Amino acid sequence: MIETNVSRHHETFLQVIQSYYQLTKPRIIPLLLITTAGSMWIAAKGEVDPLLLLVTLTGGTSAAASAQTINCIYDRDIDYEMERTRHRPMPAGKIQPHEALIFAIALAVISFTLLAVFANLLAALLAFSGIVFYVLVYTHWLKRHSTQNIVIGGAAGAIPALVGWAAVTGSLSWAAWLIFAIVFVWTPPHFWALALMIRDDYAKVGIPMLPVVVGDTATVKQIWYYTLVTVAATLLLVFPLQASGLVYGAMALGLGAVFIRKSWRLLQNPENRTVAKELFLYSISYMMLLCLGMVVDSLPITHHLINAAIDRLYLMI
């Protein structure tokens, strides 16, 4: 009988942990961390301090988790009405608002402390500004009132790239701001593809996502334009900034060509939810692989291999 009671207590504890974990929207965070890492590797020229990397990613995770938790508190009313979010911890009654708020504040404090102590104050302030921007500008001001919610609100998701750069250098260069801009302009086609898939849910709760207000065709045109701008922006890291080289440039071209092709396909089939889903899923892979390209291109061994290949080619000529 004693063993049964212990087992039930253990299961309950795990359920509580799981609820708090779900409150942070964990599926979103890895993508933010990948942009942080990509920025760090370029800033460090391929030689990132492992401890600094760990601290920065942990601080970034805590900041993102804090922002997402506050978002869940604020949106618990509409989350209950939407089918895909009804079972989140807040609308399901698993966590109370005051408990979630304490959790969010604790995460924000952990993030700021880690980055300020082990990285630098600029990185800590940038991470905290991301929380503030996501909560006040996107969640409170834009999400329920403007079709530009994702466009302007996308800045919050682009701030981790600045955090990564600042953690390494203690400053922000043009390259850092360009990586920020790449994530910023990538966000609308990424999220609007998802919004096309779940437009009815947003319409049900009165959230003015672009497809709800202007329709599928107009939204897909915006996706097309932003895709073109995104792909063009990625190439600026190679020229004129020369922050990345041939390996990244080749990957950016290849990944961008597929991104454009999928966006074009959606432009021809604006009401096809399957095509929208394909674009949404690819946009995730696109950003992850693009950041991987930043990392690989920055490594000293990559530069060594490219220089060796060029020298051999020169001798053959």
C-alpha positions in Angstrom: 0.0 0.0 0.0 2.9 2.4 0.8 4.5 1.6 -2.6 1.2 2.6 -4.4 1.0 5.9 -2.6 4.6 6.7 -3.5 4.0 5.8 -7.1 0.9 8.0 -7.3 2.8 11.0 -5.8 5.6 10.5 -8.3 3.1 10.4 -11.2 1.5 13.6 -9.9 4.9 15.4 -9.6 5.8 14.4 -13.1 2.5 15.7 -14.4 3.1 19.1 -12.7 6.6 19.3 -14.2 5.2 18.4 -17.6 2.5 21.1 -17.3 5.1 23.8 -16.6 7.2 22.5 -19.4 4.3 22.8 -21.8 3.6 26.3 -20.6 6.9 27.4 -22.2 5.9 26.2 -25.7 9.0 24.1 -26.0 8.7 23.4 -29.7 9.4 27.1 -30.5 12.5 27.4 -28.4 15.0 25.2 -30.4 14.7 27.4 -33.4 15.5 30.5 -31.4 18.6 28.8 -30.0 19.8 27.7 -33.4 19.8 31.4 -34.6 21.6 32.3 -31.4 24.2 29.6 -32.1 24.7 30.6 -35.7 25.3 34.2 -34.8 27.7 33.2 -32.1 29.8 31.1 -34.4 30.2 33.8 -37.0 31.0 36.3 -34.3 33.6 34.0 -32.8 35.0 33.1 -36.2 34.3 29.4 -35.6 35.9 29.2 -32.2 33.2 29.5 -29.6 34.0 29.1 -25.9 31.9 26.0 -24.9 31.1 27.5 -21.5 29.9 30.7 -23.0 27.8 28.8 -25.5 26.2 26.8 -22.7 25.5 29.9 -20.7 24.1 31.9 -23.6 21.8 29.1 -24.8 20.6 28.4 -21.2 20.0 32.1 -20.7 18.2 32.3 -24.0 16.1 29.3 -23.2 15.0 30.9 -19.9 14.2 34.2 -21.6 12.1 32.6 -24.3 10.4 30.3 -21.8 9.5 33.4 -19.6 8.0 35.2 -22.6 6.0 32.2 -23.7 4.7 31.6 -20.2 3.5 35.2 -19.9 1.9 34.9 -23.4 0.0 31.8 -22.1 -1.2 33.8 -19.1 -2.4 36.6 -21.3 -4.0 34.4 -24.0 -5.6 31.9 -21.7 -9.1 33.1 -22.7 -8.6 32.6 -26.5 -6.6 29.5 -25.9 -9.7 27.9 -24.3 -11.8 28.8 -27.4 -9.3 27.5 -30.0 -9.4 23.8 -30.6 -5.6 23.3 -31.0 -4.8 25.2 -27.8 -7.7 24.1 -25.5 -5.6 21.5 -23.8 -2.7 23.8 -22.8 -2.0 23.9 -19.1 -3.7 27.3 -18.5 -7.1 26.8 -20.2 -7.1 23.2 -18.9 -6.8 24.5 -15.3 -3.7 22.6 -14.6 -1.7 25.8 -13.6 -3.2 29.0 -12.0 -2.3 32.4 -13.4 -0.4 33.6 -10.3 1.6 30.3 -10.3 2.5 30.8 -13.9 3.5 34.4 -13.3 5.9 33.5 -10.5 7.4 30.9 -12.8 7.8 33.4 -15.6 9.5 36.0 -13.3 11.9 33.3 -12.0 12.9 32.4 -15.5 13.5 36.0 -16.5 15.7 36.5 -13.4 17.6 33.4 -14.2 18.1 34.5 -17.8 19.3 38.0 -16.9 21.6 36.8 -14.1 23.3 34.1 -16.1 23.9 36.4 -19.1 25.0 39.4 -17.0 27.4 37.3 -14.9 28.9 34.9 -17.4 28.5 36.7 -20.7 28.0 40.5 -20.5 25.4 43.1 -19.6 24.5 43.9 -23.3 23.6 40.2 -23.9 21.5 40.2 -20.7 19.7 43.5 -21.6 19.0 42.2 -25.1 17.5 39.0 -23.8 15.3 40.9 -21.4 14.2 43.3 -24.1 13.1 40.3 -26.1 10.8 39.3 -23.2 9.4 42.8 -22.9 8.9 43.2 -26.7 7.1 39.9 -27.0 4.8 40.5 -24.1 4.0 44.2 -24.5 4.3 44.8 -28.2 3.3 41.5 -29.8 1.0 39.8 -27.2 -0.6 42.9 -25.6 -0.7 45.5 -28.4 -0.5 43.8 -31.8 -1.8 40.3 -31.7 -5.4 41.2 -31.1 -5.5 44.5 -32.9 -3.4 44.5 -36.1 -2.8 42.4 -39.2 0.9 43.4 -38.9 1.1 41.5 -35.6 3.5 38.9 -37.0 5.5 41.4 -39.1 6.4 43.7 -36.2 6.2 41.1 -33.5 8.7 39.0 -35.4 11.4 41.3 -34.0 11.1 39.4 -30.7 12.0 36.2 -32.4 15.0 37.8 -34.1 16.5 39.2 -30.9 18.2 35.9 -30.0 20.6 36.5 -32.9 21.7 39.8 -31.4 22.0 38.1 -28.0 24.4 35.5 -29.4 26.6 38.1 -31.1 26.7 40.3 -28.1 27.6 37.4 -25.8 30.7 36.8 -27.9 31.8 40.3 -28.7 30.1 42.6 -26.2 28.9 44.7 -29.1 26.7 44.6 -32.2 28.1 44.8 -35.8 26.4 45.2 -39.1 26.6 41.4 -39.5 24.7 40.9 -36.3 21.9 43.3 -37.4 21.8 41.5 -40.8 21.2 38.1 -39.1 18.5 39.8 -37.0 17.0 41.2 -40.3 17.1 37.7 -41.9 15.1 36.2 -39.1 12.8 39.2 -39.0 11.8 39.0 -42.7 11.7 35.2 -42.6 9.1 35.2 -39.8 6.0 36.4 -41.9 6.2 33.7 -44.6 6.9 31.1 -41.9 4.0 32.0 -39.6 1.5 33.1 -42.3 1.8 29.6 -43.9 0.7 28.2 -40.5 -2.0 30.9 -40.2 -3.4 29.7 -43.5 -3.8 26.2 -42.1 -5.6 27.3 -38.9 -7.3 30.5 -40.2 -10.7 29.3 -38.9 -9.4 29.0 -35.4 -8.1 32.6 -35.4 -11.4 33.8 -37.0 -13.4 32.1 -34.3 -11.7 34.1 -31.5 -11.3 37.4 -33.5 -7.6 37.4 -33.9 -6.8 39.6 -37.0 -4.2 37.3 -38.6 -3.6 38.3 -42.2 -5.5 35.4 -43.8 -8.6 36.2 -41.6 -8.7 39.8 -42.6 -7.6 39.9 -46.3 -8.1 36.3 -47.4 -5.8 33.6 -48.7 -4.8 35.1 -52.0 -3.6 38.4 -50.6 -1.8 36.6 -47.8 0.0 34.3 -50.2 1.2 37.3 -52.2 2.7 38.7 -49.1 4.4 35.3 -48.3 5.9 35.4 -51.8 7.3 38.9 -51.5 8.8 38.2 -48.0 10.3 35.0 -49.2 12.1 36.8 -52.0 13.4 39.4 -49.6 14.5 36.7 -47.1 16.5 34.8 -49.7 18.1 38.0 -51.0 19.0 39.1 -47.4 20.8 35.8 -46.6 23.2 36.5 -49.5 24.3 39.8 -48.1 26.3 38.0 -45.4 28.6 36.9 -48.2 28.6 40.1 -50.1 29.1 42.9 -49.3 29.6 42.1 -45.6 31.9 39.1 -46.1 30.9 37.7 -42.7 30.4 34.3 -44.3 32.0 32.5 -47.2 31.5 30.0 -50.0 30.1 27.1 -48.0 27.4 29.3 -46.4 26.8 31.1 -49.7 26.2 27.8 -51.6 23.9 26.6 -48.8 22.0 29.9 -48.8 21.5 29.7 -52.6 20.4 26.1 -52.6 18.0 26.4 -49.6 16.7 29.7 -50.9 15.9 28.2 -54.3 13.8 25.5 -52.7 12.1 28.1 -50.4 11.2 30.3 -53.5 9.9 27.2 -55.4 7.6 26.2 -52.5 6.4 29.8 -52.0 5.8 30.0 -55.8 3.8 26.8 -55.7 1.6 28.2 -52.9 1.2 31.4 -54.9 -0.4 29.3 -57.6 -2.5 27.4 -55.1 -3.4 29.9 -52.4 -6.3 27.8 -50.9 -4.4 24.5 -50.8 -3.8 23.7 -47.1 -1.4 20.9 -48.0 0.9 23.2 -49.9 0.7 25.7 -47.1 1.7 23.0 -44.6 4.7 22.0 -46.8 5.9 25.6 -46.9 5.5 25.9 -43.2 7.5 22.8 -42.4 10.1 23.6 -44.9 10.5 27.1 -43.5 11.6 25.6 -40.2 14.2 23.3 -41.9 15.3 26.3 -44.0 16.2 28.4 -41.0 17.8 25.5 -39.1 20.0 24.5 -42.1 20.8 28.1 -42.9 22.2 28.6 -39.4 24.0 25.3 -39.7 25.6 26.7 -42.8 26.8 29.7 -40.8 28.4 27.4 -38.2 30.1 25.1 -40.7 31.3 28.0 -42.9 32.9 29.7 -39.8 34.9 26.7 -38.7 38.7 27.0 -39.1 38.8 23.5 -40.7 36.4 24.6 -43.3 38.6 27.6 -44.3 41.6 25.3 -44.3 39.9 22.8 -46.7 38.7 25.5 -49.0 42.1 27.1 -49.2 43.7 23.7 -49.8 41.3 23.0 -52.6 41.9 26.4 -54.2 45.6 25.9 -54.0 45.4 22.5 -55.7 43.1 23.9 -58.4 45.6 26.7 -59.0 48.4 24.2 -59.4 46.4 22.2 -61.8 45.8 25.3 -63.9 
